[in-house]
Protein backbone atom coordinates (compact mmCIF):
# COMPACT_ATOMS: atom_id res chain seq x y z
CA UNK A 1 0.00 0.00 0.00
CA UNK A 2 1.14 3.54 -0.68
CA UNK A 3 2.75 5.35 2.23
CA UNK A 4 2.24 8.98 1.28
CA UNK A 5 -0.93 10.92 0.53
CA UNK A 6 0.40 11.91 -2.88
CA UNK A 7 1.01 8.26 -3.75
CA UNK A 8 -2.50 7.35 -2.63
CA UNK A 9 -3.91 10.15 -4.79
CA UNK A 10 -1.80 8.95 -7.72
CA UNK A 11 -3.24 5.43 -7.35
CA UNK A 12 -6.79 6.83 -7.49
CA UNK A 13 -5.98 8.97 -10.52
CA UNK A 14 -4.37 6.08 -12.36
CA UNK A 15 -7.38 3.84 -11.73
CA UNK A 16 -9.80 6.47 -13.05
CA UNK A 17 -7.68 6.99 -16.13
CA UNK A 18 -7.29 3.25 -16.71
CA UNK A 19 -11.07 2.77 -16.70
CA UNK A 20 -11.66 5.75 -18.98
CA UNK A 21 -8.95 4.62 -21.43
CA UNK A 22 -10.37 1.11 -21.44
CA UNK A 23 -13.85 2.38 -22.33
CA UNK A 24 -12.50 4.60 -25.11
CA UNK A 25 -10.35 1.80 -26.56
CA UNK A 26 -13.38 -0.49 -26.53
CA UNK A 27 -15.42 2.11 -28.43
CA UNK A 28 -12.63 2.47 -31.00
CA UNK A 29 -12.43 -1.29 -31.54
CA UNK A 30 -16.21 -1.58 -31.85
CA UNK A 31 -16.47 1.21 -34.41
CA UNK A 32 -13.64 -0.29 -36.47
CA UNK A 33 -15.37 -3.68 -36.39
CA UNK A 34 -18.68 -2.12 -37.50
CA UNK A 35 -16.89 -0.33 -40.35
CA UNK A 36 -15.13 -3.52 -41.49
CA UNK A 37 -18.41 -5.43 -41.45
CA UNK A 38 -20.08 -2.67 -43.47
CA UNK A 39 -17.21 -2.76 -45.95
CA UNK A 40 -17.53 -6.52 -46.29
CA UNK A 41 -21.23 -6.12 -47.10
CA UNK A 42 -20.46 -3.29 -49.58
CA UNK A 43 -23.74 -1.61 -48.74
CA UNK A 44 -24.49 2.07 -49.02
CA UNK A 45 -23.80 2.56 -45.32
CA UNK A 46 -20.13 1.55 -45.57
CA UNK A 47 -18.89 5.10 -46.21
CA UNK A 48 -20.86 6.41 -43.23
CA UNK A 49 -19.51 3.63 -41.00
CA UNK A 50 -15.93 4.39 -42.05
CA UNK A 51 -16.49 8.10 -41.43
CA UNK A 52 -17.83 7.35 -37.95
CA UNK A 53 -14.90 5.05 -37.18
CA UNK A 54 -12.42 7.74 -38.26
CA UNK A 55 -14.20 10.27 -36.06
CA UNK A 56 -13.98 7.93 -33.05
CA UNK A 57 -10.30 7.20 -33.75
CA UNK A 58 -9.49 10.92 -33.99
CA UNK A 59 -11.26 11.59 -30.71
CA UNK A 60 -9.25 8.82 -29.01
CA UNK A 61 -6.03 10.46 -30.23
CA UNK A 62 -7.16 13.84 -28.91
CA UNK A 63 -7.86 12.27 -25.52
CA UNK A 64 -4.43 10.68 -25.52
CA UNK A 65 -5.64 7.09 -25.49
CA UNK A 66 -3.99 5.89 -28.68
CA UNK A 67 -0.88 7.13 -30.47
CA UNK A 68 -1.37 9.33 -33.51
CA UNK A 69 0.64 7.01 -35.78
CA UNK A 70 -1.49 4.06 -34.70
CA UNK A 71 -4.58 6.10 -35.52
CA UNK A 72 -3.18 7.08 -38.91
CA UNK A 73 -2.44 3.45 -39.72
CA UNK A 74 -5.96 2.32 -38.76
CA UNK A 75 -7.62 5.16 -40.67
CA UNK A 76 -5.48 4.47 -43.72
CA UNK A 77 -6.42 0.79 -43.71
CA UNK A 78 -10.13 1.64 -43.55
CA UNK A 79 -9.80 4.20 -46.34
CA UNK A 80 -7.91 1.72 -48.54
CA UNK A 81 -10.66 -0.85 -48.10
CA UNK A 82 -13.34 1.74 -48.78
CA UNK A 83 -11.68 2.99 -51.98
CA UNK A 84 -10.58 -0.43 -53.26
CA UNK A 85 -11.99 -1.37 -56.65
CA UNK A 86 -14.96 -3.69 -56.42
Protein Blocks (a to p, Z undefined) as FASTA:
>chain_A
ZZbfklmmmmmmmmmmmmmmmmmmmmmmmmmmmmmmmmmnopaklmmmmmmmmmmmmmmm
mnomacfklmmmmmmmmmmmmmpcZZ
